[in-house]
Amino acid sequence: QVQLVESGGGLVQPGGSLRPSCAASRRIFSIYTMGWYHQAPGKERELVAAITSGGSTNYADSVKGRFTISRDSAKNTVYLQMNSLKPEDTAVYYCNADYNGWSFWGQGTQVTVSS
């Protein structure tokens, strides 16, 4: 089992920045792909960004150039640096750990972009 705890969401004005974090209960980054997903009201949960065990990253087209996923193995923590935020980025952001069919989710953190 892996427990994931997100924090760092909040309310920000358009053009602002946030950096949510996801703390894992044990060392998993050498095996698991870590991802950030978001889900807006009435919509499907979608992948925003992911980082593999080897360090490769990929991003949804809507966030390329604005968001950066990173990890700190010493702290068992994954981050999502979110810059130039737009109202359409408003959603609950979930952390995910995935390996060979095993998938774990955090409880989510709300990000609201509004003036």
KEMI-43530 format. One record per residue (C-alpha): y, x, z. Coordinates in pm, whole numbers, plus 50000, padded with zeros to 5 digits. Each point is the difference from the previous one (the first is absolute). Example, Ala and Ser with C-alpha at 12.3 -4.5 7.8 and 13.67 -1.06 7.14 Angstrom:
<rs>
495505123050780503445013749934
</rs>
This chain:
<rs>
500005000050000503565010249930503024984350163503295001549812503354992350162503134996149790503555003050126503455006349862500734968549806503214980850048503084984949842502035021249760502754993649748499415004149627500165036849906498905010750347496935019050118497094995550237496995021250087497084979750134497155019750154496294993350047498115017150281496225002749968497735000450305498145030949885500005027649738499164983849667502335014249737497465025449877497734971249895501994967849966502524989449740503034986550183502114972949848503024978350063499914964149874502574972650019499754962350005502934976849948499814963250102497864980449757498925031049809496935022149978499755032150196500815028849763499605037550010503305018350042498885036150040496875019950077499015035550085496465012749954498095023850224500895027449752503704992150021500484982549666502474971350007500604969249791502664973250011500654965049875502415000649705502504979650201500445027650260499665031949796502905023250067501024980650312497005001850237498005030250115496694999650186499145029650221497735008950288499985022350307496415009450077500915015050338501354966050106497454978549811503014981849856500944987949653503594992549904501714980049730503525012249930501824970749841503375007149836502364979149790498474968550143500404967449812499754963950121496774996649801498425026950222500064974750285496424995050120497515008150272498775035549945496405007950088498275033450043496475003849862497275026150035497264999049740496845020249947496864991749810500244962850063501235003150357503514985550025502224996150305503404983150036502885001850239501804969550136503005004149770503695006550049502774977849864502595015049765502994978349917502665010949754503054977950023503755001850025
</rs>
